[in-house]
Amino acid sequence: MEKYFRRVIKTFDMKKNIFITGTSSGIGYGLAKFYLEGNHQVFGMSRRTGDALNTYGNYSHLVQDLSELEGMNAPVKKFLADTDKLDMVILNAGILPQIRDMKDTPLDEIKKVMDINVWANKILLDQLFENTGIIKQVVAISSGAAVSGSRGWNAYSLSKATLNMLINLYAKEYTNTHFIALAPGIIDTAMQDFISSLPDDERFPVVSSLKNAKGTEMMPDAETIAPKLDRAFQKAIKFSSGEFIDIRNIL
Ligand SMILES: NC(=O)c1ccc[n+]([C@@H]2O[C@H](COP(=O)([O-])OP(=O)(O)OC[C@H]3O[C@@H](n4cnc5c(N)ncnc54)[C@H](OP(=O)(O)O)[C@@H]3O)[C@@H](O)[C@H]2O)c1
C-alpha cells in the first residue's frame, strides 16, 4: 500500500494543488508561504486574509468562519469549482480556549472548540470529497495534547483526541487517500503568545514549560519549521493511513 501512495503522490510532485485551513497566521501561514515559493497552487481559508500571501499569483483565499458549520458548503464548493484534484489537504485551523480545569469549563466553550477543531473538518472533508475528483493526502494538524491528558487542557485535548479518531475513521472509508493526524511539535505562533501571556499556575505545569521554551530553539517559528513539516508529511506516507503521529517520533 505504501508503494501505491508513493507512486501516486510522485505523479503530482511537479506542481501540487494544496488546500490549507488557517492560513492567516502561524503554522498555516508558514506552510502556505513555503508551498507558494515552491510554485505550488495554494488554496487558503481563514477569517482574516493573511495579506502577504495575496501577493502571490498562485494563491487563492476564501474568507470563511469555520464555526459557521451550516453555511460552509456553498462557499467551499464555489471556491474549488475549477479544481479537479487536490494533492494535499492540510486541516490546520484550530483554537485553544482558556487553560482551566474541566469542572470550571462551560459546556458552551467545549462545543465551540469542538465545532472549529473537529466538526468543521468533517464538513470540509465531506465537501471536498464530494466536489474534488481526487484527494491524495489529508493531514490533520493535531497535538500532543490529544494523548497527554495534561491538566487544564480541557476542550483542546478533547478536540484533538476526537480529531485523531475522525481521521482514523475517514481513512477506512477513502482507501485511495492517505490520511494522517500529526502533532507538529511546539511552534512559536499566536497560540504560544496566548500561552505565554498566562500566569504561572502550579496546577497547569505545561503552561510554565511552554513559557520557558518560548524564545529558545525548542520553539522555532512557523516559517522556519515549514520545510520540516513538509518532510514529515512525506514521511507519513510510510505509516498506515489514519494513524496519529508525533513529528518528534519520525524526524
Ligand atoms: N503552535 C503550536 O505550538 C501548536 C502545537 C500543536 C498543535 N498546534 C495546532 O496547529 C494549528 C495552527 O495553530 P497555530 O499555532 O498556527 O495558531 P494561530 O497562529 O493562532 O493560527 C490559527 C489559525 O486558525 C485560524 N482559525 C481560528 N479560528 C478560525 C475560525 N473560526 N474560522 C476560520 N479559521 C480559523 C486562524 O485564522 P483567523 O483567525 O484569520 O480565522 C489562524 O489562521 C492548530 O490546530 C493548533 O491546535 C499548534
The ligand as a Gaussian input file, in Angstrom:
#p B3LYP/6-31G(d) Opt

LIG

0 1
 N        1.756000      26.380000      17.863000
 C        1.942000      25.222000      18.460000
 O        2.880000      25.035000      19.251000
 C        0.993000      24.079000      18.158000
 C        1.276000      22.833000      18.738000
 C        0.431000      21.761000      18.466000
 C       -0.647000      21.930000      17.611000
 N       -0.891000      23.164000      17.065000
 C       -2.034000      23.278000      16.169000
 O       -1.634000      23.955000      14.990000
 C       -2.762000      24.570000      14.382000
 C       -2.423000      26.000000      13.998000
 O       -2.191000      26.742000      15.184000
 P       -1.144000      27.939000      15.281000
 O       -0.244000      27.621000      16.408000
 O       -0.569000      28.240000      13.942000
 O       -2.108000      29.103000      15.800000
 P       -2.559000      30.512000      15.186000
 O       -1.377000      31.320000      14.759000
 O       -3.474000      31.060000      16.208000
 O       -3.356000      30.126000      13.856000
 C       -4.650000      29.617000      13.892000
 C       -5.229000      29.698000      12.507000
 O       -6.552000      29.119000      12.572000
 C       -7.484000      30.021000      12.005000
 N       -8.777000      29.981000      12.666000
 C       -9.048000      30.022000      14.003000
 N      -10.369000      30.076000      14.211000
 C      -10.957000      30.061000      12.977000
 C      -12.305000      30.111000      12.531000
 N      -13.315000      30.211000      13.389000
 N      -12.539000      30.085000      11.193000
 C      -11.521000      30.007000      10.313000
 N      -10.227000      29.957000      10.682000
 C       -9.949000      29.989000      11.999000
 C       -6.865000      31.409000      12.228000
 O       -7.362000      32.303000      11.229000
 P       -8.390000      33.515000      11.504000
 O       -8.220000      33.939000      12.929000
 O       -7.971000      34.539000      10.492000
 O       -9.732000      32.950000      11.211000
 C       -5.378000      31.138000      12.019000
 O       -5.044000      31.248000      10.662000
 C       -3.909000      24.433000      15.384000
 O       -4.765000      23.383000      15.001000
 C       -3.193000      24.090000      16.679000
 O       -4.029000      23.355000      17.540000
 C       -0.105000      24.230000      17.330000

